[in-house]
Amino acid sequence: MYTKTIKPKSTSVTIDLPESFVGKHVRVTAVVERKEKPRKASSLEEIHKRYSKFPRTDMSKFKFDRDEANDFD
């Protein structure tokens, strides 16, 4: 496996491969790496704002029977 990280300056990129790759099937994949780390929430308001867009599920009537879940014979 050969990995090289580049920062292209145009839409056209030329790569040099090792000699051992000549004559073999080679897969080239381009992925944009995300360098920035996810920021931490500074307050409960920010957490509420971030997750309030997701639908809520009422789990008050949910019952889990561990024996029933493990009895799959």
Secondary structure as GFF3:
##gff-version 3
##sequence-region A 1 73
A	DSSP	three_ten_helix	19	21	.	.	.	ID=ss1
A	DSSP	alpha_helix	44	51	.	.	.	ID=ss2
A	DSSP	alpha_helix	66	70	.	.	.	ID=ss3
###
